[in-house]
Amino acid sequence: MKNSQIQFSSRKSDIDLNQLCELFNITAFWAQGRSMEDLSIALANSEPVITIWDDKRLIGFARATSDGIYRATIWDVIVHPDYRGSGLGSKLVETVISHPRMNRVERIYLMTTHQQQFYARIGFQTNSTTTMVLYNQPHLSSLPREQVQLPVSFGG
């Protein structure tokens, strides 16, 4: 990392989806093979989205979703293996938390498989009382049109 030009960005327009897919494939066993189309949708529906760059190389990424006041969730925190242990991961999470969309939120959640100690150093606590998950909900757009039946009518 000598003579590196490390920069953080909150501009979604900076993100090269090819580089983002590659970074996920290199760093995240839980996100192998994500498509550019799906990542584009996730980015469009996330705020903030924070990236880390070494010159023009994408080396870190995190995103969040939030109502801006009560609840938020941090997603997809990744740092390229060559840059781990340098403090960039902590700075990345802290940048997400301090973003104007997040800094007033009452509770910020995240999910991690193996990095509990890392997040505990930042201030996150284990919370075994509120986590639930619903699995196997297919994307409606991937179903044949005749199989898509919404249980609720929206609008008038």
C-alpha positions in Angstrom: 0.0 0.0 0.0 3.0 2.3 -0.2 2.3 5.5 -2.1 -1.4 4.5 -2.3 -4.1 7.1 -3.1 -6.8 5.7 -0.8 -10.1 7.5 -1.1 -13.6 7.0 0.2 -16.6 7.9 -1.9 -20.3 8.1 -1.4 -21.1 8.6 -5.0 -23.0 5.7 -6.5 -22.1 7.0 -10.0 -18.4 6.1 -9.2 -19.1 2.4 -9.0 -17.9 0.2 -11.8 -20.2 -2.9 -11.5 -17.6 -5.1 -13.1 -15.1 -4.2 -10.3 -17.8 -4.6 -7.7 -18.8 -8.1 -8.9 -15.1 -9.1 -8.9 -14.6 -7.7 -5.4 -17.6 -9.7 -4.1 -16.2 -12.9 -5.8 -12.8 -12.4 -4.3 -13.9 -11.4 -0.7 -17.3 -12.7 0.1 -18.2 -16.4 0.2 -21.8 -15.4 0.9 -22.1 -13.3 -2.2 -20.5 -15.4 -4.9 -21.9 -14.9 -8.4 -24.1 -11.9 -7.8 -25.2 -10.5 -11.1 -24.5 -6.9 -12.2 -28.3 -6.4 -12.8 -29.1 -7.5 -9.2 -26.3 -5.4 -7.7 -27.5 -2.4 -9.7 -31.0 -2.8 -8.1 -29.5 -3.2 -4.6 -27.4 0.0 -5.1 -30.4 1.9 -6.3 -32.3 1.0 -3.2 -29.5 1.6 -0.7 -28.3 4.8 1.0 -25.6 5.3 1.9 -23.3 3.3 -0.4 -19.7 3.8 0.5 -16.7 2.7 -1.6 -13.0 2.7 -1.0 -10.6 3.2 -3.9 -6.8 2.8 -4.3 -6.3 5.1 -7.3 -9.0 3.6 -9.7 -9.2 0.2 -8.1 -12.2 -0.6 -6.0 -10.9 -2.1 -2.8 -13.8 -1.7 -0.3 -17.6 -1.5 -0.3 -20.5 -1.2 2.1 -24.1 -0.2 1.9 -27.1 0.4 4.1 -30.8 0.6 4.0 -32.8 2.7 6.5 -35.9 4.7 7.3 -33.6 7.4 8.5 -34.7 7.5 12.1 -35.7 4.2 13.8 -34.0 1.3 12.0 -31.2 0.7 9.6 -29.3 -2.3 8.4 -25.7 -2.4 7.1 -25.1 -4.8 4.3 -22.2 -6.2 2.3 -19.2 -4.9 4.1 -16.2 -6.0 2.1 -12.5 -5.1 1.9 -10.1 -6.6 -0.6 -7.8 -9.2 1.1 -4.7 -7.2 0.2 -5.9 -4.3 2.3 -7.3 -6.1 5.4 -5.7 -5.3 8.7 -5.0 -1.7 7.8 -8.0 -0.2 9.5 -9.9 0.4 6.3 -12.8 -1.9 7.3 -13.4 -0.1 10.6 -13.2 3.3 8.8 -15.6 2.0 6.2 -18.3 1.0 8.8 -17.7 4.2 10.7 -18.3 6.2 7.5 -21.6 4.4 6.9 -22.7 5.0 10.5 -21.8 8.7 10.4 -23.6 9.4 7.1 -26.5 11.9 7.4 -29.0 9.1 6.4 -27.7 7.0 9.3 -26.4 9.2 12.1 -29.8 9.7 13.9 -31.0 6.1 13.5 -32.0 4.5 16.8 -30.9 1.0 16.0 -28.4 -0.2 13.3 -28.4 -3.9 12.5 -26.0 -6.0 10.6 -25.5 -9.7 9.9 -22.1 -11.4 10.0 -21.0 -15.0 9.9 -17.5 -14.9 11.2 -16.6 -11.3 12.1 -18.4 -10.7 15.4 -15.2 -9.6 17.1 -14.4 -7.1 14.4 -17.8 -5.5 14.7 -17.7 -5.6 18.6 -14.6 -3.4 18.5 -16.7 -0.8 16.6 -19.5 -1.0 19.2 -21.9 -3.5 17.9 -23.4 -6.0 20.4 -24.7 -9.5 19.9 -28.5 -9.4 19.7 -30.1 -12.8 19.8 -33.6 -11.7 20.6 -34.8 -10.0 17.4 -33.4 -11.7 14.4 -35.6 -13.7 12.2 -35.4 -14.6 8.5 -37.8 -15.7 5.8 -36.1 -18.0 3.2 -36.9 -19.0 -0.4 -38.9 -16.1 -1.6 -38.3 -16.2 -5.3 -37.9 -12.9 -7.2 -41.3 -12.2 -8.7 -39.6 -11.0 -11.8 -38.1 -14.5 -12.3 -41.4 -16.3 -12.3 -43.6 -16.8 -15.4 -46.2 -14.0 -15.5 -49.1 -16.3 -15.0 -47.5 -17.5 -11.7 -47.2 -14.0 -10.2 -50.2 -13.4 -7.9 -49.8 -10.6 -5.4 -51.9 -11.2 -2.2 -52.6 -7.5 -1.7 -54.0 -4.9 -4.0 -52.0 -1.6 -3.9 -53.7 1.6 -5.0 -57.2 2.2 -6.2 
